[in-house]
């Protein structure tokens, strides 16, 4: 039995669009600089955040988000966990 899905259209929110664009810029910055910063070698088992063209490192999501927002309060940081061990990635598509 499928659950009912409700889709609502909300009014345009320029602040949401601004934050979404910032998050996208921070994701792109992270993608462009992760290799040169050796993120996947140095920070295994830790959290990282990218905001304002900087990388923040900590032991929890809350910590890196706090560090990023303290320095860049108007930014939406890109946060991710770097797994302790390198492992296979499984990609899937649903048709």
Contact map, one row per residue, 1 for C-alpha under 8 A:
11100000000000000000000000000000000000000000000000000000000000000000000000000000000000000000000
11110000000000000000000000000000000000000000000000000000000000000000000000000000000000000000000
11111000000000000000000000000000000000000000000000000000000000000000000000000000000000000000000
01111100000000000000000000000000000000000000000000000000000000000000000000000000000000000000000
00111110000000000000000000000000000000000000000000000000000000000000000000000000000000000000000
00011111000000000000000000000000000000000000000000000000000000000000000000000000000000000000000
00001111100000000000000000000000000000000000000000000000000000000000000000000000000000000000000
00000111110000000000000000000000000000000000000000000000000000000000000000000000000000000000000
00000011111000000000000000000000000000000000000000000000000000000000000000000000000000000000000
00000001111100000000000000000000000000000000000000000000000000000000000000000000000000000000000
00000000111110000000000000000000000000000000000000000000000000000000000000000000000000000000000
00000000011111000000000000000000000000000000000000000000000000000000000000000000000000000000000
00000000001111111000000000000000000000000000000000000000000000000000000000000000000000000000000
00000000000111111100000000000000000000000000000000000000000000000000000000000000000000000000000
00000000000011111110000000000000000000000000000000000000000000000000000000000000000000000000000
00000000000011111111000000000000000000000000000000000000000000000000000000000000000000000000000
00000000000011111111100000000000000000000000000000000000000000000000000000000000000000000000000
00000000000001111111110000000000000000000000000000000000000000000000000000000000000000000000000
00000000000000111111111000000000000000000000000000000000000000000000000000110000000000000000000
00000000000000011111111100000000000000000000000000000000000000000000000000010000000000000000000
00000000000000001111111110000000000000000000000000000000000000000000000000000000000000000000000
00000000000000000111111111000000000000000000000000000000000000000000000000111000000000000000000
00000000000000000011111111100000000000000000000000000000000000000000000000111100000000000000000
00000000000000000001111111110000000000000000000000000000000000000000000000000100000000000000000
00000000000000000000111111111000000000000000000000000000000000000000000000000000000000000000000
00000000000000000000011111111100000000000000000001111000000000000000000000011100000000000000000
00000000000000000000001111111110000000000000000001000000000000000000000000000100000000000000000
00000000000000000000000111111111000000000000000000000000000000000000000000000000000000000000000
00000000000000000000000011111111100000000000000001001000000000000000000000000000000000000000000
00000000000000000000000001111111110000000000000001000010000000000000000000000100000000000000000
00000000000000000000000000111111110000000000000000000000000000000000000000000000000000000000000
00000000000000000000000000011111111000000000000000000000000000000000000000000000000000000000000
00000000000000000000000000001111111110000000000000000000000000000000000000000000000000000000000
00000000000000000000000000000111111111110000000000000000000000000000000000000000000000000000000
00000000000000000000000000000001111111110000000000000000000000000000000000000000000000000000000
00000000000000000000000000000000111111100000000000000000000000000000000000000000000000000000000
00000000000000000000000000000000111111100000000000000000000000000000000000000000000000000000000
00000000000000000000000000000000011111111100000000000000000000000000000000000000000000000000000
00000000000000000000000000000000011111111111000000000000000000000000000000000000000000000000000
00000000000000000000000000000000011001111111000000000000000000000000000000000000010000000000000
00000000000000000000000000000000000001111111000000000000000000000000000000000000000000000000000
00000000000000000000000000000000000001111111000000000000000000000000000000000000000000000000000
00000000000000000000000000000000000000111111111100000000100000000000000000000000010000000000000
00000000000000000000000000000000000000111111110000000000000000000000000000000000011110000000000
00000000000000000000000000000000000000000011111000000000001000000000000000000000111110000000000
00000000000000000000000000000000000000000011111100000000111100000000000000000000111100000000000
00000000000000000000000000000000000000000010111110000000111110010000000000000011110000000000000
00000000000000000000000000000000000000000010011111000011110010010000000000000011110000000000000
00000000000000000000000000000000000000000000001111100011100000011001000000001111000000000000000
00000000000000000000000001101100000000000000000111111111000000000001000000001110000000000000000
00000000000000000000000001000000000000000000000011111110000000000001000100111100000000000000000
00000000000000000000000001000000000000000000000001111100000000000000000100100000000000000000000
00000000000000000000000001001000000000000000000001111110000000000000000000000000000000000000000
00000000000000000000000000000000000000000000000001111111000000000000000000000000000000000000000
00000000000000000000000000000100000000000000000111101111100000000000000000000000000000000000000
00000000000000000000000000000000000000000000000111000111110000010011000000000000000000000000000
00000000000000000000000000000000000000000010011110000011111000010000000000000000000000000000000
00000000000000000000000000000000000000000000011100000001111110110000000000000000000000000000000
00000000000000000000000000000000000000000000111000000000111110110000000000000000000000000000000
00000000000000000000000000000000000000000000011000000000011111110000000000000000000000000000000
00000000000000000000000000000000000000000000001100000000011111111000000000000011100000000000000
00000000000000000000000000000000000000000000000000000000000111111100000000000000000000000000000
00000000000000000000000000000000000000000000000000000000011111111110000000000000000000000000000
00000000000000000000000000000000000000000000001110000001111111111111000000000010000000000000000
00000000000000000000000000000000000000000000000010000000000011111111100000001010000000000000000
00000000000000000000000000000000000000000000000000000000000001111111110000000000000000000000000
00000000000000000000000000000000000000000000000000000001000000111111111000000000000000000000000
00000000000000000000000000000000000000000000000011100001000000011111111110001000000000000000000
00000000000000000000000000000000000000000000000000000000000000001111111111111000000000000000000
00000000000000000000000000000000000000000000000000000000000000000111111110000000000000000000000
00000000000000000000000000000000000000000000000000000000000000000011111110000000000000000000000
00000000000000000000000000000000000000000000000000110000000000000001111111100000000000000000000
00000000000000000000000000000000000000000000000000000000000000000001111111100000000000000000000
00000000000000000000000000000000000000000000000000000000000000000000100111110000000000000000000
00000000000000000010011000000000000000000000000000110000000000000000100111111000000000000000000
00000000000000000011011001000000000000000000000000100000000000000000100001111100000000000000000
00000000000000000000011001000000000000000000000011100000000000001001100000111110000000000000000
00000000000000000000001101100100000000000000000011100000000000000000000000011111000000000000000
00000000000000000000000000000000000000000000001111000000000010011000000000001111100000000000000
00000000000000000000000000000000000000000000001110000000000010000000000000000111110000000000000
00000000000000000000000000000000000000000000111100000000000010000000000000000011111000000000000
00000000000000000000000000000000000000010011111100000000000000000000000000000001111100000000000
00000000000000000000000000000000000000000001110000000000000000000000000000000000111111000000000
00000000000000000000000000000000000000000001110000000000000000000000000000000000011111000000000
00000000000000000000000000000000000000000001100000000000000000000000000000000000001111100000000
00000000000000000000000000000000000000000000000000000000000000000000000000000000001111110000000
00000000000000000000000000000000000000000000000000000000000000000000000000000000000011111000000
00000000000000000000000000000000000000000000000000000000000000000000000000000000000001111100000
00000000000000000000000000000000000000000000000000000000000000000000000000000000000000111110000
00000000000000000000000000000000000000000000000000000000000000000000000000000000000000011111000
00000000000000000000000000000000000000000000000000000000000000000000000000000000000000001111100
00000000000000000000000000000000000000000000000000000000000000000000000000000000000000000111110
00000000000000000000000000000000000000000000000000000000000000000000000000000000000000000011111
00000000000000000000000000000000000000000000000000000000000000000000000000000000000000000001111
00000000000000000000000000000000000000000000000000000000000000000000000000000000000000000000111
